[in-house]
């Protein structure tokens, strides 16, 4: 399967991460309200964490920088899918539907380019905004579990969710 080099939506462009993204990532994600909702991100999150992450992620085919379109494109978050959908968005960009738009386009592209029958995802129970994004995209709860949150240093109740290809097709046709 060939690597997807760009996914374009009405307001956004998604492209593979680049080494030059580390500074923007470090600035945006160094926010407790973001990091505390992610399983693997450390706290505090610093520039060296961003450089380490980007040095690995540049080779992951389904890991994308979410960037605004226009004359002055700006990285606003990250979205990925490797059978598991994950994402985060910088605080200044919350509440504008950006992640629903980006994740929807990513799911479209993933299902169009892979034979995967479903995508899994999930959220910590105290993250209703992210749960709302997943529900809008057609994900359904499949159970609950405890998942370690590195930043919090503890296990947190996690809502496990799945999106089947057939359900995605139905969501997109409405």
N, C-alpha and C positions, 0 to 999 in steps of 0.2 A: 504494500500500500504506500503510495506516494505521500509525502508530507504536505499538509495544507499550509500554504504560506500566507494567506490572508482571508479573513471573513469580514465582509462589509455589511453593515446594517444602515438604517436611515441616519443615525446620529453617530455611529461608532465604527471603528476599524479594529479588528483583532489580528494580531500578528505574533509570530514566535518571539519569545523574550530575547533581548539582546543584553550584552554586558553593560551597555550604557544605561540600562533601565534601573540598575541597582540603587542609584541615589534617589530616584523618584519613589521606588518601592520602599526604601528605608524611611523616607519622610512620611509617606502615607500610612504605612502599617504600624508605625511606632505610636500606636494609640491603644490604650487598654481596652476600649470598647470594641475594637476589631480583634486584637490578638486573643482576648479572653474567649472569643467565639470560635477560634481555630484550634484544631487538635495538636498540631505539631509546631506551631510558632512559639519561640521562646519569649520571655519577658525579663528584663526590657529587651526590645528589639532594636538592634543597632546596625550601623553601616556594614560591619563585618558579617552579620547574619544575612543581610540582603545580598552581599557579594557572594557568599557561600551558596545561597539558594539559587541565584542566577547562574552561577558557574555549573551547577548541575542541571537546572531546568532548560538551558539553551538547547540541550540535546533531547529533551522530551517532546515527542511530536504533537501532543495534544495539550500543551501548556501555552497559554496566550496572554500577552499584554492586552488589556482593554484600553483603547486610546480614543479620545474624542477626534472627530473629523474636523476639517477646516484648515485655515491658514496657520494656526498655531496648535497642532495636535498635542494633547497632553495625556500622559498615562494616568488613568484613574483607578485601576485595579487589575486583578488577574483572574482568569477563569481557565479551568482545565477539565478534561474528561478523559479518563483511561478506564472506562467501565464504571468509574466513580466520578460524579460531578462535584467539583470543589470551586470555590470562588471567594473573593473578598473585594470590597470597594472602599476607597478612601472616604472618610467622613464628609468632606465638602460635596460629595456627589450622591449622598443618600437621598432617597425620597423622590427621585426623578425618573424611576423606571429603567435606569441604565442596566442594572444587572439582569432584570427580566429579559430585556432586549438582547443583551450579550449572550446570556446562557441559552436563550431560545435559538439564536443563530448557531451557537456552538453545537447544541443538540441536533439541529437540522443537519449540519455538516457531518457530525459524527455518524448519525444513522445513514446518511447518504453515502458515506465512504467506508463503512465497516459492516460486517455481518452481525454485529452485536445485537442480541435480542432485547436487552434492557440496559438501563443505566441506573446505578444505585447512587444514593446521596443520603444526606441526613443533616440534622441540626441539633445543637444542644437545646434542651427544653426552654431555656431562658433566652432564646433568640427568635422571637416571633416574626421579626422582619424577614429573616432568611426563610423561615418556614412558609411565610406568605409567598415569597418568590417561587419556591418549589411547588406549592399548591397551584399557583397560577400556571405553571408549566405542565401540570398534569401528574406530578408525583403523588403517590399515595403512601400512607404510613403502612409499614410492614412489621413493625414491632418496636420494642424499646430495648436499650442496652446501656451499660455503663461504658463510657469511653474516656480515656485519659486526656486531659487538657494540660499540655506542657506548661503553658503560661500560668495557669492557676495552681499547678502542682497537685492536682487531685482528679479523681474520676468524677465525671459529670453525667447526669442522665441524658441520653441521646435518643432522638427519634429517628429510627431507620426508615428510609423511604426508597421507593423504586418507581421507575418509569419504563413501561414496556413499549416497544416500538409501535405496536398496534394502538395503544392508548395515545401515544404522541401523534400519530396520524389522525386520530379522531379529534384531538385538541386543535391541531392545526387546520382542520377542515371546517371548524366552526367560526 
